[in-house]
Amino acid sequence: MMNTPDFFTDAPKITLHDPLAEFLGATKNGVIEYCYLDAVKLAGHSCPTVAGAWLMTRKALASLYGDELPVRGAIQVSFRDGQADGVTGVIANVVGLLTGAAQSGGFKGIGGKFDRRNLLHFNAAIAGEIRYTRLDTGTSVDTTYHPECVAPCPGMKELMQKAMMGVANADERNRFGQLWQDRVKRILIDHADDAEMISAIINAG
């Protein structure tokens, strides 16, 4: 049984409709609810990058679909940076989990439907960090993440350096982890709807 910080369950959830899941009877009416822990399991850790990918996708889907359920597998995602640049690959994994968008190795579809391939692109000429585009309407939204809006706790950097050097004791290692996740919590809970931290610009289809 996993023992994770309580705020993982308090973070905003993301609900979508997946036509493939409905077709194959995986979920009733194809409705899938994702929680932040799903992204943590995929990435293997919780950090400001994973939290940012979660919130950028959440905001993009809300901008594109309004009160409708977003359609998983019907969204193209383009990244301004290359897949191997910085933390782009980590972000792309989380975005792909939520949107269903994949590169050439994605699901090939059934009878010409539900194809998830070639919906994830890199090195795109876009203004934002990530562009999400609805395949049915062509409407897109550019999102950009500013994690610097939520500063780390005082002392975290020093504790991280000691932990990385192998000179931190058990209490210091535990304290570092607590301070690290405190920042993630503030990003996900306190600033989830902060327009300065997550910006979104709609582009007409």
N, C-alpha and C positions, 0 to 999 in steps of 0.2 A: 504494500500500500504506500502510495506516495505521500510524503509529508511536505506540503508546500505552504508558502505564505498565504494567509487568509485573503489578502486582497486579490489573489488570482481569480477567486469566484465572484468578487465584487466588480471587476473590470467590465466595461460594456461588452455585451454579447453581440454577435453578428448572425442574423438569420437570413437565409437565402432559399430560393426555389431551384432545385436541380432537376431538370427534366429527365436526365439519365437515371438518377436515383428513383424517380417516380416510375419510369418505364420498367425498371428491373425490380421494383418492389422493395427497395432498400429502406425507404422511409415513407410514411403515410403522406400522400399528396406531394412527395418530393421535397418536403420542407426539411432543411438541415440547419441546426443551430450550432454555431461554433463559439467556444469560450476561449479566453486567453490561454488557458492551460493547453489547449490543442496546439497553439503556436509554440509554446514552451517545449512540448514534447517533440515537435518537429525539429526545432532548432537545437534542442538539447540544453537550453539555458534561457534565462530571462534577463534582458538588458534593455537599455534605451533604444537600441536599434530594432529589436523585435517589437517593443511597444510602439515605436514609431510606425513600423510597417503595418501593424494592426490598426492604429488610429487613422493613418492615411487612407487605408482601404475602406475603413468604416465611413469616413467622411466622403470619399469619392462615391461610394455606393449610395449614400443618402442623397448626394447632389444629383446623381444620375437618375435615380428611381423615385425619389420622394417617398410617398406613402406606399408605393408598390413594393413587393418583395423583389430584391435584385435576382437576376437569373444567372446562376452559376453555369459557366461554360459558354456564355453569350457576351463575354467582355474581352476585348483585346487590351493588352497592357504593354506599354512601351516605356523603357527606362532611358534617361538621358545619358547615363554612364554605361561603361562596358560591364559585362557580367563579373569580370575578375577585378574590377576597380573597387577599392575600399570595401565597404560592407554591402555593395549592391547585390551580390549573390545571396546573402542572408535575407535581405529584404525581399528579393524575388521569390525565395522559397515560401515565405509567409504569404505573400500576395498570391502566388500560385495556388496555395492551399485554399484560400478563401474564394478566389474567382474561378478556379478551374483552368486558368490559362496555362498552357504548356508550350514548350518548344517542339521540335520535330519528334521527340521521343514520347510525346503525350498519347492519350487514348485516341485510337484511330476511328472510333465511331462504330455504329451498327447500321448497315444498309444506307449509308450516306448521311446519317444523322448522328448528333452528339460528338462530332469530331472536335477534340480539344487541342489538336496540333497547330503549331505556328500562330499561336495567339500571344506569345510572350517574346518581346523584342528588346534589343539593347542598342546602345549608341544611336539613339533616335534624336533627330533635330527638333527638340521640344524646349519650351521655355521652363517648364517645371521639372521637378525631379522624376515624377512618374506621371504618365498620361493613361487614363482609363477610358476606353471607348466602347459604347454600346454598339453591338453589331447590327441591331435592328433599326436604330435611328441615326447612327453616325455621330450622335452627341458625345462629346468627350469632356473630361475634367482633368486639369493639371493640378497635382498636389506637390507641396514642398514641406519638408519637416525641419523645424528649428529646435533641436533638443537643448540648445544653449539657453533657451528660455527658462529651463528648470535646472538650476545649478546643483551640483553635487553637495552633499553635506560636508561641513568643515571636518577636516581630519581624514576623509576617505582616501584622498590621494596618497597621503603618507602611509596609511595602513595597507593600501594596495601595493605600494613599492616594497614594503617589508614582507608582505605575503609572497610577492613575485621573487624576491631575493632569498626566500626560505628562512628568514630570521624572525618572522612573526610567531608568537606563541598561540596556543589554541584559542584563548580569549580574543586575541587580536584578529585572528582569522575569522572567528565568528562575528566579531564586531564589524569587520569589513563587509562581510556578506549582508549583514543587516542594513548597513548604510547604503550599500549598492542597491538593494531591493527597495529601500525607502525612496530613492530617487525614481525608480521604475514606478512605484506606487503613486507618487505625486504626478508623474506624467500621465499614467493611465486613469487615475481617479480624479485628482484635483484639476487637471488641465485637459481632460478628454475633449472638451468643446472649446478650447482656447484657440481662437482664430489666429493669434500671433504665433503659436507653436505649429499649428497645422493650417497652412493656407490652401485654398482651393479656388481655381478659376475655371468657370464653365465655358466651353467652346461650342457654339451651335453646330448641329449636324449639317 
